[in-house]
Amino acid sequence: MSYDPLYEPREGLTHRDADWSGLRVLVVGLGVSGFAAADALADRGAHVVAVSRDETEAIRERATILEILDVDVRLGAEHMTEPPAGTELVVTSPGVPPHDPLMLAAATAGIPVWGEVELAWRMRAQEGAAPWLTVTGTNGKTTTVNMLASILRHAGLRATSAGNVGTPLLEAVLHPEPYDVLAVELSSFQLHWQRSVSAVASAVLNVAPDHIDWHGSYAEYLRAKGKIYENTHLACIYNVADIQTEQLVMEANVVEGCRAIGFTTGIPAPSMVGVVEDVLADRAFVEQRQRSAAELCTIADLQGDAPSIAPHYVANALAAAALARAYGVGPIAVRDGLRAFRPDRHRIAEIATVKGVRFVNDSKATNPHAAAAAIRSFDSVVWVAGGLLKGADVDSLVEEMASRLRGVVLIGADRDQIAQALSRHAPDVPVVDLSETDTGVMDRVVREAAHLAQPGDVVLLAPAAASMDMFTNYGARGDAFEEAVRRHLEAHGGLE
């Protein structure tokens, strides 16, 4: 890597044993990633100033630890608009947008800004560091990365999921018992600030407008997502059904010899993985891929005890399998890892059936693209939607899914935008608009949804929006929905 003073705070900072001593670093944010960054830098002799605009009990505890390490901690620093004099590097937490005054001031002063991912990459061992298999996408990242980690472990590798999920990335990189390989989930926020990551294989699962308020435009959001492919060594995995993901591969600067590998829920062409009847098949990482394929697993292996399986879940499994196969994992380990995997909560989770109506929690559907995938999994839906849309447009979602909607129950700050889209594209669908903003509204949500539903329908919480207007996070929203469904179940005589 060549030395560029606008890019590098000091020449040679490419591994953990480089000369970090005396480097003047501002760490912005004291969440889990910010604390890990400040700790790692201080441990290597850097002069660290750590600032946090929040001052929770957890942050105060982290501040106390860092102060013992001679870190200059400044809490409640909401008015800091420029780095301290002499700052050579800013390391920012992923939630801080590029238009933040502090980030703009650093850019104006020519101070490099790294995110946690960039720092973690540069804190790898100089020799023998665990390779990264990286995943991003508007939806499905966490499921895919955890599937991948399960596959890798069933191949006998010491592996973990890290980054935007699971183990904090710096913690994984600096673990005293080194990992063989890391399955790394990267958000668009994290990718915006990364510069030099070079994964063995990388994947973009899908792209659709999201976080426009943070990135400033869809073009910038796309650019951030595409950065995951930069410098990839062996395989760039793209979604055959989403042409934008293949376009991002074509635009990326990759290592010579890197292959483009598609995944599809249809029959795979050569250099793809896909589905043949009920079998997940590999026509990318076999010698005779023009004429043959390797069986990876069956749909039944993925389904487990679940009554049904969503198409996007199959797509996630294919992407995880492709990443693992690119790394050299055999078909049996792919099958065993996928068979053993169970998705996290709040992702197309069936709660109960009451009077022939199924209640399903997909609170993790925090944007229109995710909500569309969830609705598409069922024929007739009473849709529970609303929250913070984050600048996303819901018109295409409503227009595409109108024929599947039996009714809609709206909650949250931006519910009027969804209501307007429904009036334009689904005027005959009955809508219940609930203005309550307390978390107890879920009992009424469930009652109203049950009233709209008919036997055979699915009441689906897939909000297409973030939760922070009413709930701590999407998990709290999903929990409230599930608890309300259980109360509804008890009131109507128990499980069918």
C-alpha positions as CSV (number, residue, x, y, z in Angstrom):
1,M,0.0,0.0,0.0
2,S,1.5,3.3,-1.0
3,Y,1.7,6.2,1.4
4,D,-0.7,9.0,0.8
5,P,-0.8,11.7,3.5
6,L,-4.5,12.3,2.8
7,Y,-5.2,8.6,3.2
8,E,-2.6,7.3,5.7
9,P,-2.0,9.0,9.0
10,R,1.4,7.3,9.1
11,E,3.2,5.0,6.7
12,G,3.0,1.3,7.5
13,L,-0.1,1.1,9.7
14,T,-1.1,-2.2,8.0
15,H,-1.0,-4.7,10.9
16,R,-1.2,-4.8,14.7
17,D,2.6,-4.8,15.3
18,A,3.2,-1.7,13.2
19,D,4.4,1.5,15.0
20,W,1.2,2.9,16.5
21,S,3.0,4.6,19.3
22,G,2.4,8.3,19.8
23,L,-0.3,8.5,17.0
24,R,-2.9,11.1,18.0
25,V,-6.3,9.5,17.5
26,L,-9.8,10.8,18.1
27,V,-12.3,7.9,18.7
28,V,-15.9,9.0,18.1
29,G,-18.5,7.0,20.1
30,L,-18.1,4.7,23.0
31,G,-20.4,1.9,22.1
32,V,-19.0,-1.6,21.9
33,S,-17.0,-0.8,18.7
34,G,-15.7,2.5,19.9
35,F,-14.6,1.1,23.2
36,A,-12.8,-1.7,21.5
37,A,-11.0,0.8,19.1
38,A,-9.9,3.1,21.9
39,D,-8.7,0.1,24.0
40,A,-6.7,-1.5,21.1
41,L,-5.1,1.8,20.1
42,A,-4.2,2.8,23.7
43,D,-2.7,-0.7,24.2
44,R,-0.3,0.0,21.3
45,G,0.8,3.4,22.7
46,A,-1.4,5.8,20.7
47,H,-2.5,9.0,22.3
48,V,-6.3,8.6,22.3
49,V,-9.1,11.1,22.9
50,A,-12.5,9.3,23.1
51,V,-15.7,11.2,22.9
52,S,-19.3,10.2,23.4
53,R,-22.4,12.3,22.9
54,D,-24.3,9.8,25.0
55,E,-23.7,9.2,28.6
56,T,-25.4,5.9,29.6
57,E,-24.4,3.8,32.5
58,A,-22.7,1.3,30.1
59,I,-20.7,4.2,28.5
60,R,-19.7,5.6,31.9
61,E,-18.4,2.1,32.8
62,R,-16.4,1.9,29.6
63,A,-15.1,5.4,30.2
64,T,-13.8,4.4,33.6
65,I,-11.8,1.5,32.2
66,L,-10.4,3.7,29.4
67,E,-9.3,6.4,31.8
68,I,-7.2,3.7,33.6
69,L,-5.5,3.2,30.3
70,D,-4.7,6.9,30.0
71,V,-7.3,7.6,27.4
72,D,-8.7,11.2,27.5
73,V,-12.4,10.5,27.7
74,R,-15.0,13.3,27.1
75,L,-18.6,12.4,27.7
76,G,-21.6,14.5,26.7
77,A,-19.4,16.0,23.9
78,E,-22.4,16.9,21.7
79,H,-20.9,20.3,21.0
80,M,-17.5,19.1,19.7
81,T,-17.6,20.1,16.0
82,E,-13.9,19.7,15.1
83,P,-11.1,17.3,16.1
84,P,-8.7,18.4,18.9
85,A,-5.6,20.1,17.7
86,G,-2.9,17.7,16.5
87,T,-5.3,14.9,15.6
88,E,-3.8,12.6,13.0
89,L,-6.6,10.0,12.7
90,V,-10.3,9.9,13.4
91,V,-11.9,6.5,14.1
92,T,-15.6,6.7,14.0
93,S,-18.5,4.5,15.1
94,P,-20.7,3.3,12.3
95,G,-23.7,5.4,13.4
96,V,-22.0,8.7,12.7
97,P,-23.0,9.9,9.2
98,P,-20.5,11.6,6.8
99,H,-22.4,14.9,7.0
100,D,-21.8,15.1,10.8
101,P,-20.0,18.4,11.5
102,L,-17.2,16.6,13.2
103,M,-16.7,14.3,10.1
104,L,-16.9,17.3,7.8
105,A,-14.3,19.2,9.9
106,A,-11.9,16.2,9.8
107,A,-12.3,16.0,6.0
108,T,-11.7,19.7,5.6
109,A,-8.5,19.5,7.7
110,G,-7.3,16.5,5.7
111,I,-7.4,14.1,8.6
112,P,-8.1,10.5,7.6
113,V,-11.3,9.0,8.9
114,W,-11.5,5.2,9.5
115,G,-14.4,3.1,10.6
116,E,-14.2,0.2,13.0
117,V,-13.9,-2.2,10.0
118,E,-10.9,-0.4,8.6
119,L,-9.2,-0.3,12.0
120,A,-9.9,-4.0,12.5
121,W,-8.4,-4.9,9.1
122,R,-5.3,-3.0,10.0
123,M,-5.1,-4.7,13.5
124,R,-4.8,-8.2,11.9
125,A,-1.6,-10.1,12.5
126,Q,1.1,-9.4,10.0
127,E,1.4,-13.2,9.3
128,G,-1.2,-15.9,9.4
129,A,-4.2,-13.6,10.0
130,A,-7.7,-15.2,9.6
131,P,-9.1,-14.5,6.1
132,W,-12.5,-12.7,5.9
133,L,-15.6,-13.9,4.0
134,T,-17.8,-10.8,3.8
135,V,-21.5,-10.2,3.3
136,T,-23.7,-7.2,2.8
137,G,-27.1,-6.4,1.4
138,T,-30.2,-4.4,2.2
139,N,-31.7,-7.5,3.8
140,G,-30.7,-11.0,4.9
141,K,-27.1,-10.2,6.0
142,T,-27.4,-11.6,9.6
143,T,-29.1,-14.8,8.5
144,T,-26.6,-15.4,5.8
145,V,-23.5,-14.7,7.9
146,N,-24.8,-16.9,10.7
147,M,-25.5,-19.7,8.2
148,L,-22.0,-19.2,6.8
149,A,-20.5,-19.4,10.3
150,S,-22.4,-22.7,11.0
151,I,-21.1,-24.2,7.7
152,L,-17.5,-23.2,8.5
153,R,-17.7,-24.7,12.0
154,H,-19.2,-27.9,10.5
155,A,-16.1,-28.0,8.3
156,G,-14.0,-28.3,11.4
157,L,-12.8,-24.7,11.3
158,R,-12.6,-22.3,14.2
159,A,-14.9,-19.6,12.9
160,T,-17.3,-17.0,14.2
161,S,-19.7,-14.4,12.8
162,A,-18.4,-10.9,13.4
163,G,-18.9,-7.3,12.4
164,N,-22.4,-6.0,12.3
165,V,-23.5,-9.1,14.1
166,G,-22.1,-11.5,16.7
167,T,-18.6,-10.9,17.9
168,P,-17.3,-7.3,17.6
169,L,-14.9,-7.3,14.7
170,L,-11.9,-5.9,16.6
171,E,-12.5,-8.5,19.4
172,A,-12.5,-11.3,16.8
173,V,-9.4,-10.0,15.1
174,L,-7.4,-9.6,18.4
175,H,-8.7,-12.8,20.1
176,P,-6.0,-14.6,22.0
177,E,-7.0,-17.9,20.4
178,P,-6.9,-16.9,16.7
179,Y,-9.8,-17.9,14.4
180,D,-9.2,-19.8,11.2
181,V,-11.7,-17.7,9.3
182,L,-14.2,-15.0,10.0
183,A,-17.7,-14.6,8.5
184,V,-18.1,-10.8,8.5
185,E,-21.4,-8.9,8.2
186,L,-20.9,-5.4,6.9
187,S,-23.5,-2.6,6.9
188,S,-23.6,0.2,4.5
189,F,-22.5,2.5,7.4
190,Q,-19.4,0.4,8.0
191,L,-18.6,0.0,4.3
192,H,-18.7,3.8,3.8
193,W,-15.6,4.3,6.0
194,Q,-13.6,1.2,4.9
195,R,-10.6,1.6,2.5
196,S,-8.4,-1.5,2.4
197,V,-10.3,-4.7,3.3
198,S,-9.4,-7.5,0.9
199,A,-11.7,-10.5,1.5
200,V,-11.2,-14.0,0.1
201,A,-14.9,-13.9,-1.1
202,S,-17.6,-11.3,-0.8
203,A,-21.3,-11.1,-1.4
204,V,-24.0,-8.5,-1.9
205,L,-27.3,-10.3,-1.3
206,N,-29.6,-7.5,-2.7
207,V,-29.9,-3.8,-2.9
208,A,-32.9,-1.5,-2.5
209,P,-33.3,2.1,-1.1
210,D,-32.5,2.2,2.6
211,H,-30.7,4.6,5.0
212,I,-31.0,7.4,2.4
213,D,-31.1,9.9,5.3
214,W,-27.6,8.7,6.4
215,H,-26.0,8.4,3.0
216,G,-27.7,11.4,1.4
217,S,-28.8,9.6,-1.8
218,Y,-29.4,6.1,-3.2
219,A,-26.4,6.4,-5.4
220,E,-24.2,6.9,-2.3
221,Y,-25.9,4.0,-0.6
222,L,-25.2,1.8,-3.7
223,R,-21.6,3.0,-3.8
224,A,-21.1,2.0,-0.2
225,K,-22.5,-1.5,-0.7
226,G,-20.3,-2.0,-3.8
227,K,-17.2,-1.4,-1.8
228,I,-17.5,-4.9,-0.3
229,Y,-16.3,-6.3,-3.7
230,E,-13.1,-4.1,-3.8
231,N,-9.9,-6.1,-3.6
232,T,-11.7,-9.5,-3.3
233,H,-9.4,-12.4,-4.1
234,L,-11.4,-15.4,-5.2
235,A,-15.1,-14.9,-5.7
236,C,-17.6,-12.0,-5.8
237,I,-21.1,-13.5,-5.1
238,Y,-24.0,-11.7,-6.7
239,N,-27.8,-12.2,-6.8
240,V,-29.0,-13.3,-10.3
241,A,-32.4,-11.9,-9.5
242,D,-31.0,-8.4,-8.6
243,I,-29.1,-7.0,-11.6
244,Q,-27.7,-4.2,-9.5
245,T,-25.6,-6.6,-7.5
246,E,-24.0,-8.0,-10.7
247,Q,-23.4,-4.4,-11.9
248,L,-21.5,-3.7,-8.6
249,V,-19.3,-6.7,-9.3
250,M,-18.5,-5.4,-12.8
251,E,-17.6,-2.0,-11.4
252,A,-15.3,-3.3,-8.7
253,N,-11.5,-3.4,-8.7
254,V,-10.8,-7.0,-7.7
255,V,-7.7,-9.1,-7.5
256,E,-6.7,-10.7,-10.8
257,G,-8.4,-14.0,-11.3
258,C,-11.4,-13.3,-9.0
259,R,-14.6,-14.9,-10.3
260,A,-18.1,-13.6,-10.5
261,I,-20.5,-16.3,-9.0
262,G,-24.3,-15.9,-9.2
263,F,-26.9,-17.4,-6.8
264,T,-30.4,-18.0,-7.9
265,T,-33.5,-19.8,-6.6
266,G,-34.0,-21.0,-10.2
267,I,-31.9,-23.6,-12.1
268,P,-28.3,-22.5,-12.0
269,A,-26.2,-21.9,-15.2
270,P,-22.5,-22.6,-15.0
271,S,-20.7,-20.5,-12.5
272,M,-23.8,-20.3,-10.4
273,V,-25.4,-22.0,-7.4
274,G,-29.2,-22.6,-7.5
275,V,-32.1,-25.0,-7.1
276,V,-32.9,-28.0,-9.2
277,E,-36.2,-29.4,-8.1
278,D,-35.8,-29.6,-4.3
279,V,-32.0,-29.7,-4.3
280,L,-29.6,-26.8,-3.7
281,A,-26.9,-27.4,-6.4
282,D,-23.4,-26.0,-7.1
283,R,-22.4,-25.4,-10.7
284,A,-19.7,-23.0,-9.8
285,F,-17.1,-24.8,-7.7
286,V,-17.0,-28.2,-9.5
287,E,-14.6,-29.3,-12.1
288,Q,-17.1,-30.2,-14.8
289,R,-19.5,-27.3,-14.2
290,Q,-20.6,-27.2,-17.9
291,R,-22.2,-30.7,-17.6
292,S,-22.6,-31.5,-13.8
293,A,-23.4,-30.1,-10.4
294,A,-22.7,-30.9,-6.8
295,E,-25.6,-31.5,-4.4
296,L,-25.3,-29.2,-1.4
297,C,-28.5,-29.9,0.5
298,T,-32.3,-30.2,0.1
299,I,-35.1,-27.8,0.8
300,A,-36.1,-30.2,3.6
301,D,-32.7,-29.7,5.2
302,L,-33.3,-26.0,5.4
303,Q,-36.9,-26.2,6.5
304,G,-36.4,-28.3,9.6
305,D,-39.6,-28.4,11.7
306,A,-41.0,-25.2,10.1
307,P,-44.3,-25.5,8.3
308,S,-43.0,-23.5,5.3
309,I,-39.9,-21.8,4.0
310,A,-39.6,-18.4,2.5
311,P,-37.9,-18.0,-0.9
312,H,-35.5,-15.4,0.4
313,Y,-34.4,-17.8,3.1
314,V,-33.4,-20.3,0.4
315,A,-31.5,-17.4,-1.4
316,N,-29.6,-16.6,1.8
317,A,-28.6,-20.3,2.1
318,L,-27.3,-20.3,-1.4
319,A,-25.3,-17.2,-0.8
320,A,-23.8,-18.7,2.4
321,A,-23.0,-21.9,0.5
322,A,-21.3,-20.1,-2.3
323,L,-19.1,-18.2,0.1
324,A,-18.2,-21.4,1.9
325,R,-17.5,-23.2,-1.3
326,A,-15.3,-20.4,-2.6
327,Y,-13.2,-20.9,0.6
328,G,-12.9,-24.6,-0.2
329,V,-15.6,-26.1,2.1
330,G,-17.0,-29.4,0.9
331,P,-20.6,-30.2,0.1
332,I,-21.2,-32.3,3.2
333,A,-20.1,-29.6,5.6
334,V,-22.4,-27.2,3.7
335,R,-25.3,-29.5,4.1
336,D,-24.6,-30.2,7.8
337,G,-24.1,-26.5,8.6
338,L,-27.3,-25.5,6.9
339,R,-29.3,-28.4,8.4
340,A,-28.1,-27.4,11.9
341,F,-28.8,-23.6,11.5
342,R,-31.8,-22.0,13.2
343,P,-32.6,-18.3,12.3
344,D,-32.6,-15.6,14.9
345,R,-35.8,-14.4,16.4
346,H,-38.1,-11.8,14.7
347,R,-37.5,-13.2,11.2
348,I,-40.6,-14.8,9.7
349,A,-41.3,-16.4,13.1
350,E,-44.6,-18.2,13.4
351,I,-46.1,-17.4,16.8
352,A,-49.6,-19.1,16.9
353,T,-52.7,-20.0,14.9
354,V,-56.0,-18.7,16.2
355,K,-59.3,-19.6,14.5
356,G,-57.5,-20.6,11.3
357,V,-55.4,-17.3,11.2
358,R,-51.6,-17.6,11.5
359,F,-49.7,-14.8,13.3
360,V,-46.1,-14.2,12.0
361,N,-43.5,-11.9,13.5
362,D,-41.0,-10.4,11.0
363,S,-40.2,-7.3,13.0
364,K,-36.7,-7.4,11.4
365,A,-38.3,-6.2,8.2
366,T,-37.2,-2.6,8.8
367,N,-37.3,-1.4,5.2
368,P,-39.7,-1.8,2.3
369,H,-37.5,-4.4,0.5
370,A,-37.5,-6.7,3.5
371,A,-41.3,-6.2,4.0
372,A,-41.9,-7.2,0.4
373,A,-39.9,-10.4,0.8
374,A,-41.9,-11.2,3.8
375,I,-45.3,-10.5,2.2
376,R,-44.3,-12.4,-0.9
377,S,-44.0,-15.5,1.3
378,F,-47.8,-15.7,1.8
379,D,-50.8,-15.6,-0.4
380,S,-53.2,-13.6,1.8
381,V,-51.9,-11.2,4.4
382,V,-53.2,-8.7,7.0
383,W,-50.2,-6.5,7.1
384,V,-49.0,-4.7,10.3
385,A,-46.8,-1.8,9.1
386,G,-45.3,1.5,10.1
387,G,-42.6,3.2,12.1
388,L,-39.7,5.3,10.8
389,L,-39.2,5.0,7.1
390,K,-35.7,6.6,7.1
391,G,-36.4,8.4,3.8
392,A,-37.5,5.2,1.9
393,D,-40.4,5.2,-0.5
394,V,-43.2,2.6,-0.1
395,D,-45.1,3.2,-3.3
396,S,-43.5,0.3,-5.2
397,L,-43.9,-2.1,-2.3
398,V,-47.6,-1.4,-2.0
399,E,-48.2,-1.5,-5.7
400,E,-46.4,-4.8,-6.0
401,M,-48.1,-6.4,-3.0
402,A,-51.6,-5.0,-3.3
403,S,-53.1,-8.3,-4.5
404,R,-51.9,-10.2,-1.5
405,L,-53.3,-7.7,1.1
406,R,-56.5,-8.7,2.9
407,G,-56.2,-5.6,5.2
408,V,-53.6,-3.3,6.8
409,V,-53.1,-2.1,10.4
410,L,-50.8,1.0,10.6
411,I,-48.8,2.3,13.5
412,G,-45.9,4.6,14.0
413,A,-44.6,8.0,13.0
414,D,-44.6,7.6,9.2
415,R,-47.8,5.6,8.9
416,D,-49.4,8.4,6.9
417,Q,-46.9,7.8,4.0
418,I,-48.0,4.2,3.9
419,A,-51.6,5.1,4.1
420,Q,-51.2,7.4,1.1
421,A,-49.5,4.7,-0.9
422,L,-52.4,2.3,-0.1
423,S,-55.0,4.9,-1.2
424,R,-53.2,5.2,-4.5
425,H,-52.4,1.6,-5.2
426,A,-54.8,-0.5,-3.1
427,P,-57.8,1.7,-2.5
428,D,-60.1,-1.3,-1.8
429,V,-58.0,-2.8,0.9
430,P,-59.4,-1.9,4.4
431,V,-56.9,0.1,6.6
432,V,-57.0,0.6,10.3
433,D,-54.9,3.6,11.3
434,L,-53.8,3.5,15.0
435,S,-52.4,6.8,16.3
436,E,-51.3,5.5,19.7
437,T,-47.6,5.8,20.3
438,D,-47.3,3.8,23.5
439,T,-46.0,0.2,23.3
440,G,-49.3,-1.1,24.6
441,V,-50.8,-0.5,21.2
442,M,-49.9,-4.0,20.1
443,D,-52.9,-5.5,21.9
444,R,-55.2,-3.3,19.8
445,V,-53.0,-4.1,16.7
446,V,-53.6,-7.8,17.2
447,R,-57.4,-7.4,17.8
448,E,-57.9,-5.2,14.7
449,A,-55.8,-7.5,12.6
450,A,-57.7,-10.6,13.7
451,H,-60.9,-8.8,12.9
452,L,-59.7,-8.1,9.3
453,A,-58.4,-11.6,8.8
454,Q,-60.2,-14.7,7.5
455,P,-59.3,-18.4,8.1
456,G,-56.2,-19.2,6.0
457,D,-54.9,-15.6,6.2
458,V,-51.6,-14.6,7.8
459,V,-51.4,-11.6,10.2
460,L,-47.9,-10.4,9.4
461,L,-45.8,-7.9,11.4
462,A,-43.4,-6.7,8.6
463,P,-43.3,-3.0,9.4
464,A,-41.1,-1.8,6.4
465,A,-39.8,0.8,8.9
466,A,-37.4,1.2,11.8
467,S,-38.8,0.9,15.3
468,M,-37.2,3.7,17.3
469,D,-40.2,6.1,17.2
470,M,-42.1,3.7,19.6
471,F,-39.7,0.9,20.7
472,T,-36.1,0.5,21.8
473,N,-35.3,-1.7,18.7
474,Y,-37.0,-4.1,16.3
475,G,-36.6,-6.9,18.9
476,A,-38.6,-5.0,21.5
477,R,-41.3,-4.3,18.8
478,G,-41.4,-8.0,17.9
479,D,-41.5,-9.0,21.5
480,A,-44.5,-6.7,22.1
481,F,-46.3,-8.2,19.1
482,E,-45.6,-11.8,20.2
483,E,-46.8,-11.1,23.8
484,A,-50.0,-9.5,22.4
485,V,-50.6,-12.5,20.2
486,R,-50.2,-14.8,23.1
487,R,-52.8,-12.8,25.1
488,H,-55.1,-13.0,22.1
489,L,-54.5,-16.7,22.0
490,E,-55.4,-17.2,25.7
491,A,-58.5,-15.1,25.2
492,H,-59.7,-17.4,22.4
493,G,-59.2,-20.8,24.0
494,G,-55.6,-21.7,23.2
495,L,-53.6,-23.0,20.3
496,E,-55.2,-24.8,17.4
